Structure formats: C-alpha cells, structure tokens
Amino acid sequence: MVGLFVRTAEKVLESASTMKNAETHGLTINILGTALKSFNHPGVLTGLKHLFFKFDHVPEFSAQFAQRMSEKYDNVIAIDFIREIADVDPSEASRDS
C-alpha cells in the first residue's frame, strides 16, 4: 500500500512544472519522507536515485529532501541518501535514459 503513495509521488516528481508549485513540492517531500522513515520503504531512495540523473530538476529536489530529512528525522537517513547518490557513476546512469 505504501508503494502506491511512493510511486504517485515519483510520478509527480517527474514533472518540472508540477514541482514548481511550493505546496506540491512540500507534500512530495513529506510523502517520500514518511514512507522512508516510518515504513522503511526501499523504493524511495531507489526511485530518487533513478530520477536524479534522468531529470534536471530532481537534484535540487533531492538536496531539499535530504535537508528536510536531516531536520525532521535524523542525519543518518540524509547521509545514507547522499552516499547512495554519490555511489552512482553518472556515465552508467545516463544509459538508463
């Protein structure tokens, strides 16, 4: 059931014009943050990592997501997320497109 919310948030995240709306932006962060922290849903980090290199607006969102996670929950989740992104070789990620 949580996967339904995560997948919907990821679909919203794919649209740069939708993410310009501050309320939608904040709600997307909250949905993904809750799915990650409360339910330890593996799709959150995997989905963000995949979208990170696919859409130009996602890196900025990802930074804000990591910041909110560190403020609202703890630094461990934010650090894990940043490490996952850092472990991806951009040349390999671009082949997914």
C-alpha positions as CSV (number, residue, x, y, z in Angstrom):
1,M,0.0,0.0,0.0
2,V,2.8,2.4,0.8
3,G,4.3,1.7,-2.6
4,L,1.2,3.3,-4.2
5,F,2.0,6.6,-2.5
6,V,5.7,6.4,-3.3
7,R,5.0,5.7,-7.0
8,T,2.5,8.5,-7.2
9,A,5.0,10.9,-5.6
10,E,7.6,9.8,-8.1
11,K,5.3,10.4,-11.0
12,V,4.6,13.9,-9.7
13,L,8.3,14.4,-9.3
14,E,8.9,13.7,-12.9
15,S,7.1,16.9,-14.0
16,A,9.2,20.0,-13.6
17,S,6.2,22.3,-14.0
18,T,4.3,20.5,-11.2
19,M,7.2,20.6,-8.8
20,K,7.3,24.4,-9.2
21,N,4.2,24.6,-7.0
22,A,5.5,25.0,-3.4
23,E,2.7,23.1,-1.9
24,T,3.1,20.1,-4.2
25,H,6.8,20.3,-3.7
26,G,6.4,20.2,0.1
27,L,3.8,17.4,0.1
28,T,6.0,15.3,-2.2
29,I,8.9,15.6,0.3
30,N,6.5,14.7,3.2
31,I,5.1,11.6,1.4
32,L,8.6,10.3,0.5
33,G,10.0,11.2,3.9
34,T,7.2,9.4,5.7
35,A,7.4,6.3,3.5
36,L,11.2,6.2,4.2
37,K,11.2,6.9,7.9
38,S,8.0,5.3,9.1
39,F,7.8,2.3,6.7
40,N,11.5,2.0,5.6
41,H,10.3,1.7,2.1
42,P,13.2,0.8,-0.2
43,G,11.6,2.3,-3.3
44,V,12.1,5.9,-2.0
45,L,15.8,6.0,-2.3
46,T,15.9,3.8,-5.3
47,G,13.4,5.9,-7.2
48,L,15.1,9.2,-6.3
49,K,18.4,7.7,-7.3
50,H,17.0,6.7,-10.7
51,L,15.3,10.1,-11.3
52,F,18.4,12.0,-10.1
53,F,20.2,11.6,-13.5
54,K,17.1,11.5,-15.6
55,F,15.5,14.9,-14.9
56,D,17.3,18.2,-14.5
57,H,15.1,19.4,-11.6
58,V,15.4,16.3,-9.4
59,P,18.9,17.1,-8.0
60,E,17.6,20.3,-6.4
61,F,14.6,18.4,-5.0
62,S,16.9,15.7,-3.7
63,A,19.0,18.2,-1.9
64,Q,16.0,19.7,-0.3
65,F,14.7,16.2,0.5
66,A,17.9,15.3,2.3
67,Q,17.9,18.6,4.2
68,R,14.3,18.1,5.3
69,M,15.1,14.5,6.4
70,S,18.0,15.7,8.5
71,E,15.9,18.4,10.1
72,K,12.8,16.4,10.7
73,Y,14.2,12.9,11.5
74,D,17.9,12.4,11.7
75,N,21.1,12.9,9.8
76,V,21.6,9.1,9.3
77,I,18.9,8.9,6.6
78,A,20.1,12.0,4.9
79,I,23.7,10.7,4.9
80,D,22.6,7.3,3.6
81,F,20.8,9.0,0.8
82,I,23.7,11.2,-0.2
83,R,26.0,8.2,-0.1
84,E,23.7,6.3,-2.5
85,I,23.7,9.2,-4.9
86,A,27.5,9.5,-4.7
87,D,28.0,5.8,-5.4
88,V,26.3,6.1,-8.8
89,D,28.6,6.6,-11.8
90,P,26.9,9.2,-14.0
91,S,28.1,7.6,-17.2
92,E,26.3,4.4,-16.2
93,A,23.2,6.2,-15.0
94,S,22.9,8.0,-18.4
95,R,22.5,4.6,-20.1
96,D,19.1,4.2,-18.4
97,S,17.5,7.0,-20.4
